[in-house]
Amino acid sequence: MPDYKEMYLTLFRATEQAINTLIEAQRACEELYISEPETELRVVPLPDRTKEEKE
């Protein structure tokens, strides 16, 4: 008869390991993101539509 307890524990351990790997990767990516200098945003003016409407 299969050892269901051992099967469950094996699956549980692997699931925990996978979750921890994902958490570590997320933290590493967040650290990369916040350590980068902020990008400078600039406002790009929209074309003047009043000139187009007059023509």
Protein Blocks (a to p, Z undefined) as FASTA:
>chain_A
ZZfklmmmmmmmmmmmmmmmmmmmmmmmmmmmmmpccddddddddddfklmmmZZ
